Amino acid sequence: MQMLFGSSVGKKIAMAATGLILVLFVIVHLIGNTSIFAGPDGINAYAATLHSMGPIVWIFRLVMLGVFLLHIWLGLKLTLENKLARPVGYAQKENLRTSYAAQIMIYSGLVLLLFTIYHLLHFTVRVTNPEISHFVDAAGRLDVYAMVVLSFQKFFITLTYVIAMVFLLLHLSHGIGSMFQSTGLNNARTLPTIQTAGKWIAIVLLVGYIAIPISIFVGMIKL
């Protein structure tokens, strides 16, 4: 552990590893969420399957939360170390090769942490909107479909999720390419391709995630 977290290189490798785990989770989570387009039975059956796993699901959630917190901590640690290494600001700072997404990585990560907490309280713990969080469908399952639809019919909730996904886009558009750079798995020839692929993956995830709240808000998906 000391070898991994005791050096800047070790922290970058750990950050890349936790980042990869989180990206894979975001992809799998989106695939599960798209079951709402199959109607009430689709997402309610998906949710019931997860619920039937009992404590395994909660262990997985806690592990993923731990990975997320470790990723954030590593980001804060590396940012602080970089600032301490350059205590005197440049007379004229230039960011000719640094994208806006790269400049705000730590801030977009913190926004996503706050959003994750809200998201868990909203759909997992179900305490932010209790009036729509305890319906059951005809099969006796938790009516996740109704909960999601009634939630995203509200402008503020829809706006919150869309804004959060924009921050996810910004974070991943730089972060995916940065993972390969941190572990040395790229070179001058492959870096542009990796960076472009990272941006496209981020765009696809943005479209996939915001398609759900927007489709509901405009009435394409309804009760």
Salt bridges, closest charged atoms under 4 A:
ASP41 OD1 - ARG141 NH2 2.71
GLU81 OE2 - LYS11 NZ 3.03
GLU131 OE2 - LYS154 NZ 3.12
ASP137 OD2 - ARG141 NE 2.91
